[in-house]
Amino acid sequence: MARKALKRYYEILDGEEEARYLTSKKVRLDVDLTCGDEELWLVHDTNVSGEAEVQRSTTLLDLKAELAGRTLRSCDLCERRCGVNRIAGEKGHCGVLEARVCSEFLHMGEEPELVPSYTIFFAGCTFKCVFCQNWDISTRPDAGTRIEPEELAEMVETRAGGDGRGRGGLRVRARNVNWVGGDPTSNLPFILDVLRHCDANLPQVWNSNMYVTEKTMRLLDGVIDIYLTDFKYGNDRCAERLSNAADYMRIMTRNHLLARRQAEMIIRHLVLPNHFKCCTEPALRWISENLRDVKVNVMGQYRPEHRAREHPDIDRPLRMDEYEAAIELAEELGLDLTD
Ligand code: SF4
């Protein structure tokens, strides 16, 4: 079943297909990167499907990196749309100025389809989840260290070559690059810059809350191979109260549909205590009605971390019967659950 939903991903792993970002490096454009935004977006949108022929030395990936970098002057990478000039040192809601890496390692605890996954954790997040399980890095945008794009690209190449240790100390190769945080969105310009210096045929995984603008979705198109998304809530009220995120359902549903048009997907849903009717049920139903051919991971590992104790509805671990009810519903709806 995993091979069906993630067909292209497995073809990349088998060497039969290439990661999308590599294709975007082959699309060469007749464009001057000092042109105005409007002209560059026009070139971007007419070439994003990879129809352009070899003409000049600028690649589609170069253009994406340029456009992403320009957004930092009035940041609207995510739907907070802060409009701050991050290059001039103005901080928006996420507080991220430059990309800072908190950790990077071969993750063995992700979905079985993904491991070993070369996971890169950035500091900062565009959400403010009161139950954040990674609050030590998501709430501290200044945590971690700055790594030059060229240096991180080298680390990616090394992991692709098998410089990692698995069970029994065996050398293992990464199956993908997993961009996460916090949330990766604030760091998109940096990520694209890293990929400009990479050559490994490794699928790129966008591991995100998906609270991104359509502009960001356009920049990710043709770069990302798997969207690994968090579909946390089934209504706007819970999203507003627990993640301080407005207009959640409209943005989530729009971006999930866009993501599916662009790439393959694994959707995560963390089951929250006391949120079956308001969140689990509507979220899983929407997925079953709109995205039947994607993998879904119904997660039962909720623990009351960070400020969850301040919210009586989520101030305890998830009970087994609550998790079982979520799995039962997912099966009833015919969702394709992860292994
Ligand atoms: S990425 Fe950060 S600064 Fe940019 S719009 Fe989102 S929260 Fe604001």
Residues whose N, C-alpha, C, O or C-beta is under 5 A from the ligand:
A	BS01	SF4	C75 D76 L77 C78 R80 R81 C82 G92 H93 C94 T126 S186
